Structures are given as structure tokens and as C-alpha cells.
Amino acid sequence: MMREPLINYLRSCCVQVLGQKPGCGFFIAPHLVVTCSHVVGRDVAKNSEIELEKWLESFVKSISGATVIANYPQDDIAFIQTLKPNSSFAPLSGDGRIGQRLTALGFPCTDDRKVFDQFTASYEGETLFIDSRGRAGVETKFKSGQVESGFSGGPLLNLDTSRIMGVVVASRDKRSDLGGWAIEMSVIERLLQECHYNKLPDIDPGWTKAVANSVSCEERLKERRFVLESSALASSSRQLPEHFQKYKNWLAKTTSSFEVPMIDTDFSISEDWIVRNLASRKNGRGSIDAEVAAEVYPQILLRGSSGSGKSTLMKRLANSFASIGKVVLYVNLPDILRIHKAGNTFENAITLTAIDGSGINFDDIVSHIGSPDYLIADGLDECQRHSVEVAKKLSNWAEGHSEARVIVACRDGVATKAFHEWQHLDILKWTPKTSPFKVINRQFNNQLRRLA
């Protein structure tokens, strides 16, 4: 998701509210949290203590001393005051146009575990309602998001205005992604005045910075894709040196397929590929498409457990960029280490590894691929006791080739201090939507159609 910096900042504004029906709440001022009344408990009195939890990167922190300062069961809104200020808070605005992109955050329960999660949706307009208790009003309606228990009280962020436009309150269907409703900002503003909280603070400077970073991220992606498409057209229209053309054709062919363990068939890297998402380690739990990340971030350290698909993803990236005319060095780091230890410079070892098996002589190709667009390097963990040394040399290589984008893959547990300024991304686990069995079923069905 390319608004990742802003969504990650919004996560720092959120807390889990452990009321009668646990849900989400979020800071709208340093000491002030808004949530739903039914999350706190409709009969909970003013000044009652309430337990809050702040989910951080690696642990959950309990917020003590929080009290309910106002509870409006008729409007399904409650305000909570904290003793200590939160470092971030979110700005409110009810502005919205039909079709605008939305994201909501919350704490749903999935099977036997709690998660801090998000869903995306789009704005559909307003709904007039009268509920079973006789409450009447107007709520913001959204579609395409799955609102599960635990999202109630959470912020509904309008990605196009960069403001919170509602408090999530209800689902159309908790079992599907039909969407739901949110309490409008006009209700929040009215209730704040009733409890004599007449003016919210100016916009959090951290929020403003996150918005700027998010916009920059989207603009960089658009620019990057334009450059890639333009260079692909230019590459196809000019005559390339013979050895360079041979190298590109060889790389495209050797990265054109992948295997699934225990399945005796090859799968097309382009036709059978399933989109893989990555999660940021440094900036929260927002996710981003792997190929988009490779276009946006100049240096990436990609982590994943055994069997997570790291090597297949690296092959896909190499094939994807080589196919549009980019100069790609796709290498296995243990091979580079071996060639380097045999007396070659680290730089030459990278090139020698990249062309190994192509039938091309080093001297014939080095001038054409010595300054690549991409270095895609797999297997840092397989360098074992030399992994720290290889990591330092890769970092130095990246410094000396600032025009190249570098992607390095490894398993968890490998010392990667040399990459502390890089973007650290985790490959997300397989889900029902990204299961490799979808590829197997597709291939099997294709074979049946060919036999019919």
C-alpha cells in the first residue's frame, strides 16, 4: 500500500480498548481517545477506569490511569482521557466524495489469536438510520472492507484527504467484505462541545510529515514506472551489442519458470505468478506489493523463513525487470563468496557469478553490465560464518553504485548491521489467496483442457 508512511503513523495513534466488547480507539489529542460506547460498555459511568493497550513493534504496552470522561450510548461514542500524553494523534475531517479510498484499523480476533490489522474500502455516501433502540442519525457508508469484531471504535482514514472521516461502528456482514458504517465527524464534534472540549489541537507535525512522505512515495512510484516503460520502449527500438543481447535473452529464459516442491512440472514465472506482499520491519505492519517495493526503494533487505518463497520471488523480480530492458545482475551470494575467495575482486565476482552458464566471456560483457540497474542477490544466510563479511561488501558495493537498486534476500537470524539504513521487509506468510496450491490447481486445469 503506497500510503504506507501515513498508515503506519496512524497505527501509532491507535490503542486497543479492553472494555465490555474489546475494540479499537484512537488519539485525537495528546490525552484524548475516541471510541465507541458499546466498546467501553453502554452503562459505564463517567470517571470509570478503562484498560488500554498500545501495540508496538515487538511488544504490547499497557496504558494505566485511563478514565472514561464521557459516554454517549445514544450516539455510540465514548471519550477516554489518559494520564500521559501520546506522541501522535490524528486530525479529523468529514469531507469525502463517493469512490474515495479508505483504510480502517482495528484489533480483530482470528481463530486463537489477536491481531492489529487493517482493511481497505471505498466511500459510498451517507446512510440515514433508526436503530432498535430508537437512535436516529446519519452514518458514513463504505464498501469492500471486511469489518470484523474488534474494528469497532477504530479510525476510518480517507486516503485522498489524509484525514479521519469516521469512527467504525458496524458491519454489513462480518463474514465477508461487504463493508460497513462509521459514525460521522459531525457527531464527534458536537459531542466534544457537549463535554466542553471545544477545540482540538493543531495538526500533529508528525502527521504532516507522514502525509508528505506518503505523497512522495506515490509520486516516486509513478515516476519510476514511467521511466521503466520508457526505457523498455527505447531498448526495443535500438540495436543492442551482440553479447549484451545474448546475456539478456539468456537471463530472461533461465528465469522464466519456477518449481513447486514435490510437483514434477515447471510453472511460468509470468503466467502462474501469485502476487507476494511484504511487510515493513522498521515502519510498522503495513504491506506493499513486492514488485512495487523493488521499484520504490533503492536498497531492500528481504527476509523470510524457509519455504516462504524468497528465491522464487527473487527470480520473478529478475525476470520482470530483464523483460522490460533493464540491466539485471541476478546472483547467488555463496557463489560470489567462492569466486571472491579464489582471488577475484568482489565486484568482478558479482559479474562472473551473474554470467555463469551464459557462455559469454567476461571481457566481452563487463563493460555492458558493470553498472547495472538492479543487483538481485539471494542466499546471504547460506554464506554462514562469512555472512557478516559478505553483507559489508554488498553495502559497500551499493554505496559505490548509487544508481543501482539492490535487493538482498536472507533468512531470519542473520546479522545484518551493515544494512541498517536499508529498507527491511518481511515476506508475508501464505494465505488462502496466495497459496501455491492455486498455481497447482490452475496448471492441472490447463492440462485437463488441453487433453479434452
Secondary structure as UniProt FT lines:
FT   TURN            2..3
FT   HELIX           4..13
FT   STRAND          14..17
FT   STRAND          23..29
FT   TURN            30..31
FT   STRAND          32..35
FT   HELIX           37..40
FT   TURN            42..43
FT   TURN            46..47
FT   STRAND          52..55
FT   STRAND          60..63
FT   STRAND          67..72
FT   TURN            73..76
FT   STRAND          77..81
FT   TURN            98..99
FT   STRAND          101..106
FT   STRAND          109..110
FT   TURN            111..112
FT   STRAND          113..114
FT   STRAND          117..130
FT   TURN            132..133
FT   STRAND          136..143
FT   TURN            149..150
FT   TURN            152..153
FT   STRAND          155..158
FT   TURN            159..162
FT   STRAND          163..171
FT   TURN            174..175
FT   STRAND          180..184
FT   HELIX           185..194
FT   TURN            195..196
FT   HELIX           205..237
FT   HELIX           242..254
FT   STRAND          257..259
FT   TURN            261..262
FT   STRAND          266..268
FT   TURN            269..271
FT   STRAND          277..280
FT   STRAND          287..289
FT   HELIX           290..296
FT   STRAND          299..303
FT   TURN            306..307
FT   HELIX           310..323
FT   TURN            324..325
FT   STRAND          328..332
FT   HELIX           333..341
FT   TURN            342..343
FT   HELIX           346..355
FT   TURN            356..357
FT   HELIX           362..369
FT   STRAND          374..378
FT   HELIX           380..386
FT   HELIX           387..400
FT   TURN            401..403
FT   STRAND          405..410
FT   TURN            412..413
FT   HELIX           417..419
FT   TURN            420..421
FT   STRAND          423..427
FT   TURN            432..434
FT   HELIX           436..451
//
